[in-house]
Amino acid sequence: MGRRTHRLQRAEHVPLRSASFTRAETGPDGEWLVRNVPGSSSAKWYRCPGCDQEIPAGKPHVVAWPAAEYGSVDDRRHWHAPCWSSRAHRRPGGRRR
């Protein structure tokens, strides 16, 4: 009887939905975990807490949440990148000084 060779089938590599990495940022408002979300990974509409405008599906943006131990998935907020960068210069409610 001949020898059979069996090919192992590998599971297809499925990339993470967001191809970017999470980084830590420190600001006057505390410690944050931040991730850039490419437009190709954005399937929903969100409201930016910095300017109170909508972030449409498919538009690149930033997701940030508190780095503290008590931070959870419910604490994540989706921001326009410029709004996130200038958050220290804004008053509460999204209005500039």
HUMO-V778933 format. One record per backbone hydrogen bond with DSSP energy under -0.5 kcal/mol. NH is the residue of the N-H (numbers start at 1). CO is the residue of the C=O. If there is no record, write none. Layout:
nh=NH co=CO
nh=NH co=CO
This chain:
nh=6 co=4
nh=7 co=5
nh=8 co=6
nh=10 co=8
nh=15 co=13
nh=19 co=17
nh=23 co=34
nh=25 co=32
nh=27 co=30
nh=30 co=27
nh=32 co=25
nh=33 co=65
nh=34 co=23
nh=35 co=63
nh=36 co=21
nh=37 co=61
nh=38 co=36
nh=41 co=38
nh=42 co=39
nh=43 co=41
nh=46 co=55
nh=48 co=46
nh=48 co=53
nh=49 co=78
nh=52 co=48
nh=55 co=46
nh=56 co=54
nh=58 co=42
nh=59 co=56
nh=61 co=37
nh=62 co=79
nh=63 co=35
nh=64 co=77
nh=65 co=33
nh=67 co=31
nh=71 co=68
nh=75 co=72
nh=76 co=73
nh=77 co=64
nh=79 co=62
nh=79 co=77
nh=84 co=80
nh=85 co=81
nh=86 co=82
nh=87 co=84
nh=89 co=86
nh=90 co=87
nh=91 co=95
nh=94 co=91
nh=97 co=89
